Amino acid sequence: MNAIQINNVTKRYRDVTALDHISCSFEHGKIYGFLGRNGAGKSTLINIIANRIFADDGTILIDGLPAKENMDVHEKIFCMSEADLYDSSLKIKDLFKWIDRFYDSFDAEKAFQIADKFHLDVNKRFKALSKGYQSIFKLTAALSLNVPYLIFDEPVLGLDANHRELFYDLLLKNFESNDQTIIIATHLIEEVANIIEEVVLIDEGKLLLQESVDTLLESGYCVSGLASEVDHYCQDKNVIGNDELGGLKLSYVIGEKTQLPQGSNLQITSMNLQKLFVKLTEKGGE
């Protein structure tokens, strides 16, 4: 099977369970949103997939191959993360040379072209770059690798609006021209809502759901009106959260819509992905 398969993965740090028997999969040829609140375990799982740390229990397979300490998966996956894993004393153009030595699939010419689009000075040393341009360098490196699986952990950290738009544009063009799976772990959910195809949501180290964006948005909706009417309408429904102001109430519901009672003053509206995420993780954190 062409996929990253996470099988019952657990990771503990002394008294803290960062990942608690997580099982999910990232199938080849899709763009995923990997979502969760701060401390949910996203970066821990990404670092395990990338072989930077190891799980206490469970396994990870990449295209059916064990990921742990396996050089056969080296050219299959690349992870761009918040951590600065590069020699900060080297110039950007020299870092490109080193990446080219480590990855057969690295396209150095493409890297310089992308750097030019971002106005990244390749003659500067990594440590001389601003935080935003350090992120741009790491994005440039990732986008220049033609590996089957690309993971971005908070990719737009420190980027201004123009640079974020450019990154998403380049990412989509990359996806269209290469046979890849892209996994984006981010808190900027509304920015990626129109890009991602499927959501993997974890909370407190556990998997809450894995579902297509279309299915999630079709199944989630909001009911608003007088609190008593809203409560009556929602009494047999899966309510994942509420907002109240005075005698008015807004309930967030997952499931099939039913017809409003005749003469009802209630309103039903759609729920966006960010609101769905917030309410699901509020419930998960109770």
Helices and strands as residue ranges (DSSP letters): E 3-13, E 16-27, E 31-35, H 42-49, E 57-62, E 65-66, G 71-76, E 77-80, H 92-102, H 108-117, G 126-128, H 131-143, E 149-153, H 161-177, E 181-185, H 189-192, E 198-203, E 206-212, H 213-219, E 220-226, H 227-234, E 238-245, E 248-254, E 267-270, H 273-284
